[in-house]
Amino acid sequence: MKKLFNKKAFALLLCLVLALTALLTVTAFADTAPADGTAAQTEEAVDSGVSAKAIASGVAIGVAAATAQVATMNLSGSVPAELNGKKMYIINLDTRERIDSAVVKNGKLVFATEVGAGEAVPAAIAEGSKRRLSFILEPGTATINDRGQVKGTRLNNIVEGVGDMLDSLTVDYKARQKQIMQSQMSNDEKMKAAETLYNDVAQKSGDILVETYKANKTNAAGYMMFLQIADGMTVAEMDELLDGAVQWIKESNAVASYKQKALSMEKTAPGQMFTDFSVKMSNGKTVKLSDYVGKGDYVVLDFFASWCGPCRREMPTLKGIYEKYNGKGLKVVGLAVWDEPADTKKCVKELALPWTIIDNAQSEATEIYGVSGIPHIIVFAPDGTILARDLRGNDLAAKVDELLAK
């Protein structure tokens, strides 16, 4: 199998740790994946806050075999007081179908959810459309700790154990990086040492995830690991990874989604001609990518959103490129995705962005270009050929300098 982690991958390591050990607080969860399912929903909740025990047949994936035996997962934990009185749902993480519900009472969330004996279902706790934390629904008793980790059952302990190991690696990485920066080494020596450390921690992180996946690819813990290692892989690499996995993982929505993204990335990789798309902007005007790309200028296309901190931090680099090359054979175009137009306009004004902005792009363009995280920047040649993508900071500026120097 090809190396799964590269330099870009470690930039997401902290996010990965947070994803595996997500805190159960209102502000700690930015994931807004739809929690609504299409199966019949259970809306009842008793005053005690205990769940309605409403698992529906056909909802669960991860079933080892059909069985008439029923077991229960007892899951409880303390939650922020501001959630008191709100209904929380257990959803199937892969299908988004609702499995159970409970009302938060006195800062406590308690579920007693029926699940087939021997079954294990990738799941999440959601408030409306906001997914609060992920876990594995399996028979037994588990608790939500103050870090938002679900522990107490076999597979949840495996998943959270991985989160603990990655968390430890991250803490160690930060401490060692600080030592390097405070050392008496020259700047060049510091950069080399930091890069060596970076690569070492990235490799160790990747090894932990891959080995845990291999040991669990016949159960729901393997599914959880797959979610962390599949991004950026080709279809062939995923097929190799899935060899020997249980059938329901191979047929899951997550695998289908990652494979579709991989195909989109292959079709829009450097060297390929651009793929056109259209956007109906908030002002009612419809624009196409082809209105800007393939018109004789280099184009730097920035996928961004107003709420995205890294997007905002990339703007000084883009401003430098714009000020240096605008009107000299290069255009910068901002494409606002997954964002409300009013918020986009406010951001553009706050940051004084001088280039063309296409608002209300939402998700069509990201699906076509296989973009799952932002900022994501693509550089197009004057004829529309894709020259580079996913470069940032100095790497992006150097690439543009190289192209415009020709």
N, C-alpha and C positions, 0 to 999 in steps of 0.2 A: 504493500500500500504506500502511496506517495505521502510525503510529509504533510501533516494536516495543519500545522501551525507555521505561520511565517511572521515577519515583522509586523504586518498590519494586524494580525490576529491578536497579538498581545495588547494592542491598544484597547481592545474590548475586554480584557481580562477582568478589570474591576467591575464592569457592567455584568459580566458573567457571574462573578461571585455574588453580586447583589441579586441577580436573577435566581440563583439557587438558594439564597438565604434571605429572601425578600422580607422586609419588616412589615408587620401588619399594622400600618398606620396610614392615615389618609394621604399624607404627602409623599410617602415612600413608594407608592405604586403609580407609575405613569402608563402602564399597559392598559389600553382601552380595547383589547380584542373583544368582539361581540360575545356576549354570554347568553344571548337568547337562542333557544333551540326551536326545532319545529315539532318536536314530540309534545304530547299532552303535558301540561305543566301543573305542578302541585302548588297551590297558593296558600293553603292553610298553614298556620303556625300557632302553636299553643302558647299560653301566657308564660309558661316557665322558660321559654326560649329554647326548648328542646325541639329538634327537627321533626318534620312531618313524616319521616320514613317513607319517602315516595320514590324509590328507584323503579324505573319502568323497564320492562323487558325490551331488549333491542337497543337500549341506550348505551350500555356499556360496551367498550371494546377492551381487549386484553383478557377475554374470557378463555380459560384453558379448555373447558368443555361444558356443554349444557348440563345443568344439574338442578335437581329439585331442592337441594339443600340450601338453606339461607343462613347467612351469618350476619354479624353487625360490626360496623366500625364505630366506635365511640370516640369522638373527636371534640376536644374542648380547649378553651384558652381565653385569656383576657384580651380585650380589644379597646381602642380609644373610646372614651366616654361619649365623644361626638357621634359615635355610631349607634348609641342607644336608641332602640325603637325601630331600627332599620332592618329590613329583611335581607339576609345574605343567602346566596345559593351555592350549592356544590354543583359544578358543571363538569361534563366530560371535556377534558382539555383538548381532545382531538376533534370532536364533532360539535362542541359548544352546546350540546343539549343539556337541559337542566335535569339533575338527578334528585336533589333534595333541597330543602329550605329550612331556615331557622331565623328567628328574630333575636337581635341582640338585646339583652336585658341586664341592667346593672353592670355593664362593662364586661359581660360574659357572653361567649358564643359557644353553644353546645349543639352538637349533631349526634344523632344515633341513627346511622344510615344503613339500610339493609344492602347487603352485597352477597352474591353467591359464594358459597364456601369454596375456597381455593381460587377465587377471582382476584384480580388486581387491575384497577382502572386508573390511567393517568387522569388526574382531576385538578380542579382549581376552585377556590372560593372566590365568588364574584358578588359585587354589589351593583345590580343593574348591568350595565355594559362594561364596568371596570373590573378587571381581574385583579384580585388582591394578592393571592399567593397560590403557588402550585404545590401539589402533593400527590400521593398515590392513595387511592381509595382501596383499602384492603381490610379484611377482618382483623379485629384487635382493638386495642385501646391506645390512643395517641394524644399528645397535647401540642398546642401551639405555644412555643416559648416566646420570651420577650424579644427575640431576634426575628420572629416570624417563621421559625423553622418548625416543621411538623416531625416529631420524633416519637418513637415508642413501638412502631411496627417494623417488621424486617426490612421491607423495601424502602420505606421512608428513611430508616436509619442509614441505609446504603447511600441514598441520594444526598442526604444532609451531611453524611460523612465526607463525601466528595466536596461539598461546599465548604466544610471546615478546613479541609486540606488546602483548597485553593485560597481560602481566606488567610491561612497561615503563610502560604507562599507569597501572597501579596504584601503582608505586613513585613516579612523578611526582605522582600524586594525593595520596599520603600526605605527600610533602615540601611541596607547595603548601598543603595543609590545615594542616600544622604552622606554616607561615609566617603564615597568616591568624590562627590562634589566638594566636600570639605577637606579633602586631602591636599597634599602639597604637589601633586602631579601636575604636569603641564596640561593645558586645555586639550591638546590632541590625545594625550594619555588618558585623560578623564573620559573623553568621548569613546575611545576604544574599550576602556574598562566597562563603561556603562552599556555599550552595545553587547559585549560578551555576557554581562549579567542579564541583560534583557533577553538574549537568545536562550540562555540557560534556563531561566524561569519559564519562558514561553514553552520550551521543549518539555520541561517537567510537567507543566500544566496540561499540555496536550497528551502526554503519556498517561497521566492520571485518568483523564476523560476517556481515552480510547481503551485502556485496559479495563476500566469499569464497565464500559459498554460491552466489550467482548465477553466479559464474565456474566453479563445479564441480558444478552440480546434475545432471550426467550421469555423475558418478563417486562413489566412496566418500567422498571428502573432503567433497562436498556433503552426504552423509548425516550425517557428523560435525557439520557446521555446523548442520544442521537440528535436531539434538538440543539445541543451545545456544540457538536462537532461537524454537522453537515453543511453549515453555511460556508459558501465559497468553494465547495467541492464540485467536480464535474459529475455528470450522470454515471459515467463509468466508475468513478471512485466511490460513489454512493452504492452502486450495485455490488462492488467488492465488499464494502462495509456491511451490506445487508445479507451477504451470503451466510446462510445458517441461522438467520434471524427467524423468529416466529412469524407466521404468515400475516397475522393482524397488523404487525408493525410494517411489513412490506406494503400492505394495502391501505395504510393509514393516510389520512388527509395531510399530515405533516410531511410524509415522504413525497406524496404527489406534489405538494407545494414547493418543496426544496428542489425537486427535479424540474419543475416548470421554471423556477427561477434560474436554475443552472442552464437550461436551454436558452432562456432569454439572454443570459450573460454571454453564451457562446455566439448567439446571433448578433450581439452588439459589442463584441470584443474588439480591441484595437486591430485595425486592418480591414474591418468590415465597413460597408457603406451604412450611413445613418438610416434608421427606421423612423419614418414620419409619424406624427400624431397631432391631434388637434385639441385645443382647449377653449371652452367657452368661458371667457373671463367675466368677472363680476360686473363689468360695464356693459355686458351683452355682446361684446365683440368676440368673434371666433378667430383664433390665430393658430397657425401651424408651425411646427418646428422648421419646416422647409421655407418659412418666411424669412428665416435668419441663417439657416445652415445651407451650405452648398451654393452660396451666392458670391463667392470669390474672396471672402475674408475668413481668417481663422476665427473660430467661435469657442469661447469658454462658457459652458453651460453649467450653472450652479443649482443643483437640487437643494432647496433649503426650506425652513419653516421658522416662523417668528418665535416659537417656543423652544427652539433647538439651541442650547448654549454653544456647542461646538460650531454650529453654523455661524453664529454671531462672531465667534472668535476667529473664524476664517475670513471675515470681511476685510480686515486690514490688508491681507495678502491680495485679495481680489481688487481692492482699491489701488494698490500699488501697480498691479498689472494694467488696470484701466487707465490710470494716469500716465503710464509709460507708453502704452500702445494704442489707446483708443483713437480711431481715425487714421491709424497707420497700418491698416491691414488686419486689425483684430477687433472683435466685438465681444463684450461680456453680456450674458443674458441670465437673469435670475428666474428660476422656475419654482414657484411656491407650491409645495406639495403638502398634503395632510394638514391643511391649515385653513382657518377661516379668513376670507378676504379682508375683513375689517382689521383683523390682527396683523395680516401681512402688510397692509397699508400703514398701520401704526409703526411697525418695525422699520419699514423702508424710510419713513419720515425720521424716526429716532436715530437711525444709523446714517442718514443722509446718503442713501445709495443712489448714485447718478446713472446707472445703466438701466437698460430695458428690464422691466419686471413683468412676468406672466403670472398672474394670480389665479387662484381657484383651480390649479392643475390636479389636485387631489391624488388619485392613485393610478390612473391609466398609464401615464408616462413611466412611473416607477415599475409597474408590472412589465411593460414592454422592454425596459432596460435592465430588469432584474435588480433594482435598487431596493434594499431592505433597511438601509441605514443612511442617515444624512448627517453632515453634508456629503454629497457625492458629486464630484465635478468631472465633466467629460470635455475633452478638447477635440474639436473637429477641424479637419483640414479645409482649405478653401473649396475643394470639390465635394465636401461632405463625408469624407472618409474619417472614421474614428481613429484618432492618433494616440490618445491616452485617456485613462479614466481612473478615478479614485486617488488622485494625487492631491496633496495638501501642502500648505506652508511653503517652505523653501524648495521642496521637490517640485511643486507646481510652478513656482516662479522660475526655477531653473529650466524646466521643460519649455515654458513659453519663451524665455530668452533664447534658448537653443533654436526653436522653430523660427522665430522672427529674425534671427541673425542670418538665416539662409538667403 
